[in-house]
Amino acid sequence: MVTLPKIAVTLGKLELAYPTLMGSGCYGSGEEYAPFADLGRIGAIVLKSVTRLPRLGNATPRLVHTPAGMLNAIGLQNPGIDWYLARELHKYAGRPCKIVGSVAGFSVDDYSYLCERLAARDEIAAVELNVSCPNVASEGETFGCDPALTSKVVRAARATTDKTLIVKLSPNVTDIVTVAREAEAAGADALAVINTVRGMAIDVETWRPRLGNITGGLSGPAIRPIAVLAVYEIAQAVGIPIIGQGGIENLTDALEFFLAGASAISIGTANFTDPRIPERISAELQDYLARRDLASLDEIVGKANFALSTADQYEGDEG
Ligand SMILES: Cc1cc2nc3c(=O)[nH]c(=O)nc-3n(C[C@H](O)[C@H](O)[C@H](O)COP(=O)(O)O)c2cc1C
């Protein structure tokens, strides 16, 4: 019998049969996708971020197409943790893949409170911290843009659970590596790299912003090179696994992330156009590894050859 290459991965204590996670806010709880995709052939669904209180979300329009992806400004619309735990979560118990909860807060206390409540539930295999949110106590500064604030949030959440804690990093910073190091030191088991990149679009007929919220987050292929670079740099600096994400649409995109140092990948925007992309990537990944006589996905993680090709390389990036 032919043994297929191993593509199952372990992130902290989270064991996934497939190295694919469905990005928060892009897959619901899987219910709408189940008629079109085989949820038994994906690793995990990361649920939409939940907050302490219900949120109606931002003014519309909330989505704008861009040449290679989309801008969104949903505004964390969700029913709040009480409703969520009482009325929603039990429906996810029978899913044939793992369920990862995602929490979003506006204070350090929000994160520990939400993480503790969510992680206490059996349906939840791991918790992801969405730190791309404003801190009310420091003039709305984004948690994930400040290494010290990130550290506080992660420490507070870490103290509430032994389940796998994933910290999802924002690319909207000067130095994402420092934030990654702080998250690891504060107790993160894995890092999700990256969340959306800030952007905006303007309607030239009305002279109005095309998003109701004026600004939004860019996702899809446009941000892939930004994400691959972030994964590569963070992989040199931390010892915990990285879940690479940003514009993954096919096996080639996924391989870039694995070779740069990601142990698993997450697929968000691409699911909107083709919900079978995640399972196709896993099947093609096994073929790719088998063709190279590789026994497992581990054998390619971080293996891109980054040796500089010329002797006197210019130190900068541009030009
Ligand atoms: C419509 C939409 C809603 C999103 N909502 C969330 C969210 O609630 N929490 C979160 O951490 N990330 C959220 N994201 C970010 C995605 O999970 C993902 O990290 C990002 O879009 C990059 O991956 P992609 O290019 O494959 O979409 C959202 C993205 C989109 C497009």
The ligand as a Gaussian input file, in Angstrom:
#p B3LYP/6-31G(d) Opt

LIG

0 1
 C      -14.992000      40.090000       5.072000
 C      -13.851000      39.792000       6.005000
 C      -14.095000      39.726000       7.381000
 C      -13.043000      39.456000       8.265000
 N      -13.299000      39.379000       9.608000
 C      -12.283000      39.092000      10.470000
 C      -12.540000      38.968000      11.861000
 O      -13.671000      39.098000      12.357000
 N      -11.494000      38.704000      12.677000
 C      -10.213000      38.507000      12.212000
 O       -9.295000      38.241000      12.993000
 N       -9.941000      38.600000      10.867000
 C      -10.954000      38.891000      10.014000
 N      -10.691000      38.963000       8.658000
 C       -9.318000      38.733000       8.168000
 C       -9.164000      37.313000       7.566000
 O       -9.427000      36.315000       8.533000
 C       -7.743000      37.088000       6.970000
 O       -6.794000      37.093000       8.012000
 C       -7.341000      38.148000       5.955000
 O       -8.438000      38.473000       5.115000
 C       -6.171000      37.730000       5.068000
 O       -6.391000      36.500000       4.420000
 P       -7.082000      36.388000       2.935000
 O       -6.317000      37.288000       2.013000
 O       -6.952000      34.919000       2.601000
 O       -8.495000      36.816000       3.105000
 C      -11.718000      39.249000       7.764000
 C      -11.502000      39.332000       6.384000
 C      -12.529000      39.584000       5.505000
 C      -12.247000      39.645000       4.032000

